[in-house]
């Protein structure tokens, strides 16, 4: 049985269970069938462990640990439990495990973690001293500069038609994000990979924050957010807002309505053409993931507004941005994007790549 076939079987039984839960009783009964099917599929996965990466092997091991824990909880509640304990141990916890196993088989059969559209990216770019970014630089990467300038960018945009491992999660398909990021590069196989490191990413959904911080060890934070697009005859205005404590923060851009190509070797190209994400795990290890999308177009910016408490949002070291004029401001049209599964760059890989980098000069 191939991994794809295994996932298709898992998908059929998982979503059948979710559908039957609309009838409550039938869903509870069919969940038993789902559990049996997933355990059989889990056993098949154990026979195929040699074909999988270490990371995927760890995920399978975690599944069996969760199954064992659920079995102990069920036995304990049969002997000593109350109605609430029985409900949690017989239905809630097993369904959470079933959901984990669904995403596990989806992850094994695809190298894409997320597919979505990134639309109307408002980019406020600031020249900064590279020293303030040193503690954020992931191992194996170095600051990427343009025309001897080191940048951080404040970026607001929309996630549209979001799918995680091929699934649109209800109420998590369209939402805002605002992030503060900077730019790095990594030398591998004779060429430079250009990437982004996120200092903080703000979204309005707690589930997104949990998944991103848990699986990708990113720095997401959940805040109340709003956005608005105002269309006029010749211009359009894009507004992104988020509420930190009791204070609303706002970025706003007015642009022309006709988009244009981003020029090659321009500052706008440098800001938008980074196709990898890097996350600092610790001083010796880094997560790398690829982000695929076509070249973007941009809208000419006519006016802008920034009303942000940088100190409250990003800490004392970025307070100076409140009185700093952006070096440049862009509005990128955006496109469909695909985020590949992450991989961990081990210390030995990083050392080899650094040696290669030194030898390349």
C-alpha positions in Angstrom: 0.0 0.0 0.0 1.4 3.4 -1.0 1.5 6.4 1.3 -1.0 8.1 -1.0 -3.5 5.2 -0.8 -3.0 5.1 2.9 -3.9 8.8 3.3 -6.9 8.5 1.0 -8.3 5.7 3.2 -7.6 7.8 6.3 -9.3 10.8 4.7 -12.5 9.0 3.8 -13.0 7.6 7.3 -12.0 10.8 9.1 -14.3 13.1 7.2 -17.1 10.5 7.3 -16.8 10.6 11.1 -16.9 14.4 11.1 -20.0 14.3 8.9 -21.8 11.8 11.0 -21.1 13.9 14.1 -23.9 16.2 12.8 -26.1 13.3 13.9 -24.2 13.1 17.2 -24.9 9.4 18.1 -23.9 8.0 14.7 -20.7 10.0 14.8 -19.7 8.6 18.2 -20.3 5.1 17.0 -18.4 5.6 13.7 -15.5 7.1 15.7 -14.8 3.6 17.0 -14.5 2.4 13.4 -12.2 5.4 12.6 -10.0 4.5 15.5 -9.6 0.9 14.4 -8.9 1.9 10.8 -6.3 4.4 11.9 -4.5 1.9 14.2 -4.3 -0.5 11.3 -2.9 2.2 9.1 -0.5 3.2 11.9 0.8 -0.4 12.0 1.3 -0.3 8.2 3.3 2.9 8.7 5.5 1.2 11.2 6.4 -1.4 8.5 7.4 1.5 6.1 9.5 3.5 8.6 12.7 2.9 6.6 11.2 5.0 3.8 10.6 8.1 5.9 12.7 10.9 7.2 13.7 11.2 10.9 11.2 14.0 11.4 8.3 11.9 10.0 9.4 8.9 12.1 9.2 11.0 15.2 5.7 12.1 14.3 4.6 8.4 13.9 6.2 7.6 17.3 4.3 10.5 18.8 1.1 9.1 17.4 1.7 5.7 19.1 2.5 7.5 22.4 -0.8 9.4 22.1 -2.7 6.1 21.4 -1.0 4.4 24.4 -2.0 7.4 26.6 -5.6 7.3 25.3 -5.7 3.6 26.1 -4.5 4.2 29.7 -7.1 7.0 30.1 -9.9 4.8 28.9 -9.0 2.0 31.3 -8.7 4.5 34.2 -12.1 6.0 33.5 -13.7 2.6 33.2 -12.6 1.9 36.7 -12.8 5.3 38.4 -14.2 7.9 36.0 -17.3 10.1 36.0 -19.5 11.1 33.1 -17.2 14.0 32.2 -14.1 11.9 32.4 -15.7 9.2 30.2 -16.7 11.8 27.6 -13.2 13.3 27.5 -11.4 9.9 27.4 -13.7 8.1 25.1 -14.6 10.8 22.6 -12.7 14.1 22.8 -9.1 12.9 23.3 -9.4 10.1 20.7 -10.9 12.5 18.1 -7.9 14.9 18.7 -5.6 11.9 18.1 -7.6 11.1 14.9 -7.1 14.7 13.7 -3.4 14.5 14.4 -3.2 11.2 12.5 -5.1 12.8 9.5 -2.5 15.6 9.3 0.3 13.1 9.8 -0.7 11.0 6.7 -1.3 14.2 4.7 2.2 15.4 5.7 3.8 12.1 4.6 2.2 12.2 1.1 2.9 15.8 0.3 5.9 18.2 0.6 3.5 21.2 0.9 2.4 22.4 4.3 0.3 25.3 3.3 -1.3 26.7 0.1 -3.0 30.1 0.0 -3.0 33.5 -1.7 -1.1 36.4 -0.3 -2.9 39.6 -1.4 -2.2 43.3 -1.2 1.1 43.3 0.7 1.8 46.7 2.3 5.6 46.9 2.8 7.2 49.6 5.0 11.0 49.2 4.8 13.5 50.7 7.2 17.2 50.9 7.1 18.7 49.7 10.4 22.0 48.9 12.0 22.7 45.1 11.5 23.9 44.8 15.1 20.3 45.0 16.5 19.4 41.9 14.4 22.4 39.7 15.5 20.5 37.8 18.2 17.8 36.9 15.7 20.0 35.5 12.9 19.5 31.7 12.5 22.6 29.5 12.5 24.0 29.0 9.0 22.6 32.3 7.6 23.9 35.8 7.3 22.3 39.2 6.8 21.3 39.9 3.2 21.9 43.6 2.3 21.0 45.7 -0.8 23.2 48.7 -1.8 25.0 48.4 1.5 21.7 48.8 3.4 20.3 46.4 6.0 16.5 46.4 6.1 13.7 45.4 8.4 10.2 45.5 6.9 6.8 45.9 8.5 4.4 44.0 6.3 0.6 43.9 6.3 -1.4 41.6 4.0 -4.3 39.2 3.5 -4.3 35.4 3.6 -6.9 34.2 1.2 -8.2 30.6 0.4 -5.9 29.1 2.9 -5.4 25.3 3.0 -3.3 23.5 5.6 -2.2 20.1 4.2 -4.9 20.4 1.6 -7.7 21.2 4.1 -9.6 24.5 4.4 -10.1 24.9 8.2 -13.5 26.6 9.0 -13.2 30.2 10.0 -9.4 30.1 9.2 -9.5 30.5 5.4 -9.3 34.3 5.0 -7.5 36.5 7.6 -5.1 39.4 8.1 -1.4 39.2 9.0 1.1 41.9 10.0 4.7 40.9 10.5 8.1 42.5 11.2 10.9 40.8 9.3 14.4 41.1 8.0 16.4 39.5 5.2 19.1 36.8 5.3 20.9 34.5 2.8 22.4 31.0 3.0 25.0 29.4 0.7 24.3 25.9 -0.5 25.4 23.8 -3.4 27.3 26.7 -5.0 24.5 29.3 -4.8 22.9 31.7 -2.4 19.4 31.1 -1.1 17.7 34.3 -0.1 15.3 34.2 2.8 13.3 36.0 5.5 13.4 35.8 9.3 10.4 36.9 11.2 10.7 38.8 14.4 7.0 38.7 15.1 3.9 37.8 13.2 0.4 39.0 14.3 -2.7 37.2 13.2 -6.4 37.2 14.5 -6.8 33.5 15.0 -5.4 31.5 18.0 -5.3 28.2 16.1 -3.0 29.7 13.5 -0.7 31.0 16.3 -0.7 27.6 18.0 0.1 25.7 14.8 2.8 28.0 13.6 4.5 28.3 16.9 4.3 24.6 17.7 5.2 23.1 14.3 7.4 25.8 12.9 8.7 27.5 16.1 7.8 30.8 14.7 6.9 33.9 16.7 3.2 34.4 16.1 0.9 36.4 18.4 -2.9 36.6 18.4 -4.5 40.1 18.3 -7.9 41.5 17.2 -7.4 42.7 13.6 -9.3 44.6 10.9 -8.7 45.4 7.3 -10.4 47.6 4.7 -10.1 48.3 1.0 -11.6 51.5 -0.4 -12.0 51.7 -4.2 -12.2 55.1 -5.9 -12.2 56.0 -9.6 -8.5 56.4 -9.9 -7.1 55.2 -6.5 -7.4 52.5 -3.9 -6.7 52.6 -0.2 -5.6 49.6 1.9 -5.8 49.6 5.7 -4.6 47.1 8.2 -5.2 47.4 11.9 -4.5 45.4 15.0 -5.3 46.0 18.7 -2.5 45.5 21.2 -4.0 45.8 24.7 -6.3 48.8 24.3 -4.5 50.6 21.5 -5.3 50.2 17.8 -2.3 50.2 15.5 -2.8 51.2 11.9 -0.9 51.1 8.6 -2.6 52.6 5.5 -1.6 53.0 1.9 -3.2 54.9 -1.0 -2.1 53.7 -4.4 -2.9 53.9 -8.1 -5.2 51.3 -9.4 -3.0 50.1 -12.3 -0.3 47.6 -11.3 3.2 47.6 -12.9 6.0 45.1 -13.1 8.7 45.2 -10.4 12.0 46.1 -12.1 14.9 43.7 -12.0 17.7 44.7 -9.6 15.5 47.3 -7.9 14.9 47.8 -4.2 11.4 46.5 -4.6 12.7 43.3 -6.2 15.1 42.8 -3.2 12.3 43.2 -0.7 9.8 40.9 -2.5 12.0 38.3 -4.1 13.0 36.1 -1.1 11.9 32.5 -1.4 12.9 30.9 1.8 11.9 31.2 5.5 14.4 30.6 8.3 13.7 30.1 12.0 16.2 30.1 14.7 15.7 27.1 16.9 18.8 27.6 19.1 22.4 28.7 18.6 23.2 25.5 16.5 20.1 24.6 14.6 17.8 26.2 12.1 14.5 25.4 10.4 14.3 26.1 6.6 11.2 26.1 4.5 10.7 27.2 0.9 7.9 29.6 -0.2 7.0 29.3 -3.9 5.3 32.1 -5.8 5.6 33.9 -9.2 7.1 37.4 -9.4 4.8 40.0 -8.1 3.6 43.3 -9.5 3.3 46.5 -7.5 1.0 49.5 -7.2 2.5 52.9 -7.2 2.1 54.4 -3.7 0.6 57.9 -3.5 0.1 58.4 0.3 0.6 56.5 3.4 -0.1 56.6 7.2 1.6 54.8 10.0 0.3 54.9 13.6 2.1 52.2 15.5 3.5 51.8 19.0 6.7 50.0 18.0 7.9 49.7 21.6 4.7 48.0 22.8 4.5 45.7 19.8 8.2 44.8 19.3 10.1 45.8 22.3 12.6 48.6 23.4 15.1 47.7 20.7 12.7 48.7 17.9 11.2 51.8 19.6 13.4 54.0 17.4 11.2 53.0 14.4 8.5 55.3 15.7 10.5 58.3 14.7 12.3 56.8 11.7 11.0 57.6 8.2 10.7 54.5 6.0 13.4 54.2 3.3 10.8 52.9 0.9 7.1 51.9 0.8 5.6 49.4 -1.6 2.2 47.8 -2.2 2.7 44.4 -3.9 -0.2 42.8 -5.6 0.6 39.3 -4.4 -0.4 35.9 -5.8 -1.0 32.3 -4.9 1.8 30.9 -2.7 2.9 27.4 -1.5 4.8 26.9 1.7 6.8 23.6 1.6 7.4 21.4 4.6 10.2 22.6 6.9 13.5 20.8 7.3 15.9 21.1 10.2 19.4 22.2 9.3 21.6 20.2 11.7 24.8 21.7 13.1 27.0 19.6 10.9 25.1 20.8 7.8 25.6 24.4 8.9 29.3 23.9 9.5 29.8 22.4 6.1 27.9 25.2 4.4 29.9 27.8 6.3 33.1 26.1 5.2 31.8 26.1 1.6 30.9 29.8 1.9 34.4 30.7 3.1 36.0 28.7 0.4 33.9 30.4 -2.3 35.5 33.8 -1.6 
